[in-house]
Amino acid sequence: MNELGLIEKIKKLSGRGPQIHVGIGDDCAIHRLKSGPDQLFKIDPMIEGVHFLRSQPAAIVGQRALARNLSDIAAMGGTPDFCLVSLAIPANLGEKWITDFYRGLLSVARVTGTALAGGHLAQAGQIYCDVFVGGHVRRGKALLRSGAKPGDALYVSGKLGKSWTGRIRPRLALGQSLLGRATSCMDLSDGISLDLHRLCLASKVAAELERVPMVRGATLERALHGGEDYELLFTMPPRMTPPKDVTRVGSIVKGKPGAVCFRGEPLAAKGHDHFRAFHNASAES
Amino acid sequence: MNELGLIEKIKKLSGRGPQIHVGIGDDCAIHRLKSGPDQLFKIDPMIEGVHFLRSQPAAIVGQRALARNLSDIAAMGGTPDFCLVSLAIPANLGEKWITDFYRGLLSVARVTGTALAGGHLAQAGQIYCDVFVGGHVRRGKALLRSGAKPGDALYVSGKLGKSWTGRIRPRLALGQSLLGRATSCMDLSDGISLDLHRLCLASKVAAELERVPMVRGATLERALHGGEDYELLFTMPPRMTPPKDVTRVGSIVKGKPGAVCFRGEPLAAKGHDHFRAFHNASAES
């Protein structure tokens, strides 16, 4: 059984609970209270040897650990409120690594208005960090992956093909500006070839990708299949004026759900797929 | 610098944010919305070799991973709503371990009304799991560690000295029944010698411990200093009738903040202290 199969099995075991209203495989879990905004939640790990190397500056690891989660809040048009951080490091790594990690994380927290609400320090054989982020979005208005319609224009923010050493700038203002305008949205965390495939699957549509805006020095291979972009991928009705500083990269079309063509040829979904987030679909209360 | 020093440093680095209203070192972070109940949040790791061994049944690991966090919700008088689970395991561990883990976790989720809202599966060199739990409590009514007064009676639920192989039963109903009655409350996760010291520090009082109810087969050493009880430790005004099935174990007295005596002799805070949760104190909005 592959990971997707396992996750389906876990979902089946878990049944349905009240108050949790979540798009299957969407960027965040949504918790709906009796009134007020919908609450958004996301947890995502940063594991040494998988998401970063020990030789990388701790401040960059800390920045990315929070920013990756904020990118998921952005993808739903949300506003972040707070985070909790569980960090485990080898005993020999020392205090400087931890304080540098937190300096990096807190630099992202400050510019995005995310309060550090708490956390945990522990020891482990390798560096392991889970960041949990809570946010909110106008009730019933979260941007989902599932609303793209044939004919919609397809856009990405920024440029693709980034390497994993850079600073992630979560597209919170852009995501919020898309509320009520974009028909679907997700963040690019596993490469556009795989992520666009997922968006199309969720929306039961196909897509024609015509171009990808690339960072200087990136190869087309990395721009299509790399997993370190943390930009937004979204769709809008074709006649609606898009926000500034985004690039139209193609169109949504009728076709086999999930099928993606690049310049007329089928595009394999080759992005990262080792690590999966899952969300349990259940009824809203 | 020790871990407590590090955590103080992190708190200083992080400054204050709106909306997060948290008792320093208390069991959960509290997120206050514009109206409605206070939201409770907790993240806590389960690390192979630290909190359990690989030889332990995966279902027990899963049960404990969730129940430990629910015990913190119980300690604040809260009601759990949902959890997110980030699980990383070695590649060779296989599907059965994961499904057994989730069966155990979900058995606790079901009986406590906690929805599995999502999570993440990844690979790591050792088993590592972070469970995040969200819950709620009547606005402004959460039980804190900081309200014990000289003269208060001191109680514990259940019996102490449990080993780490058992099933944890988070004391949710008891915690909820203490709302508006207990002057302070916390859960016993690091041994009563250390946890009572912490409660007294937070309340700026001292305590006289007279007895500890012990499980069959436990030594006094383990009942005083063991870290696997997950019972509630709480204080009430002396003339208030306590709930059923709790044991009065002593009294709160004036004295050096944090000082604990057991049968008249100073009691060293020898419980577990390798792993610490911290919460960032900041203003409520």
Interface residues (C-beta under 8 A of the other chain):
Chain A: M1 E3 L6 I7 K9 I10 L13 S14 G15 R16 G17 P18 Q19 I20 V22 C28 A29 H31 L33 K34 S35 G36 Q39 F41 K42 I43 D44 P45 I47 G49 V50 D81 F82 L84 V85 S86 A88 E95 I98 T99 Y102 R103 L106 A109 R110 G113 T114 A115 L116 A117 G118 G119 H120 L121 A122 Q123 A124 G125 Q126 Y128 D130 F132 G134 H274 F275 R276 A277 F278 H279 N280 S282
Chain B: M1 E3 L6 I7 K9 I10 L13 S14 G15 R16 G17 P18 Q19 I20 V22 C28 A29 H31 L33 K34 S35 G36 Q39 F41 K42 I43 D44 P45 I47 G49 V50 D81 F82 L84 V85 S86 A88 E95 I98 T99 Y102 R103 L106 A109 R110 G113 T114 A115 L116 A117 G118 G119 H120 L121 A122 Q123 A124 G125 Q126 Y128 D130 F132 G134 H274 F275 R276 A277 F278 H279 N280 S282
